[in-house]
Amino acid sequence: MPKNTPRQTSPKVSTLAAGVLAGRVKPTAAQVRTLAGSALGQDQTPGQKPKGR
């Protein structure tokens, strides 16, 4: 498997995200954690670059 292959989001998480973004669903704290974890799990950037001084 190549290094930068993004993970696939489960249909359940994808449906939840669509509902939240459309304003149809008010997510619980647990659902927010699930969505955040999914987003971070798909992030291909190794980390934030330090801001220049």
C-alpha positions in Angstrom: 0.0 0.0 0.0 1.5 3.4 -1.0 2.4 5.8 1.9 0.1 8.6 1.0 -3.1 6.6 0.4 -5.9 8.4 2.3 -8.2 6.3 4.5 -11.7 5.8 3.3 -14.5 7.3 5.5 -17.2 4.8 6.5 -20.7 5.5 5.1 -22.0 6.1 8.6 -19.4 8.9 9.3 -19.9 10.3 5.8 -23.7 10.5 6.3 -23.2 12.1 9.7 -20.8 14.7 8.3 -23.2 15.5 5.4 -26.1 16.0 7.9 -24.1 18.3 10.1 -22.8 20.4 7.3 -26.3 20.7 5.9 -27.6 21.8 9.3 -30.0 18.9 9.6 -28.1 17.2 12.5 -26.8 18.7 15.7 -24.0 16.3 16.6 -23.4 15.0 20.1 -19.9 15.3 21.7 -19.1 11.7 20.8 -20.1 12.3 17.2 -17.9 15.5 17.0 -15.0 13.4 18.3 -15.7 10.8 15.6 -15.9 13.4 12.8 -12.7 15.1 14.1 -10.9 11.7 14.3 -11.9 10.9 10.8 -10.7 14.2 9.5 -7.4 13.9 11.3 -7.0 10.3 10.1 -7.2 11.5 6.5 -4.8 14.4 6.9 -1.8 13.7 4.7 0.3 16.5 6.0 2.9 15.3 8.5 2.5 18.4 10.7 2.1 22.1 10.8 5.1 24.1 9.6 6.4 26.6 12.1 5.4 30.2 11.4 8.3 32.5 10.3 9.5 35.1 12.7 
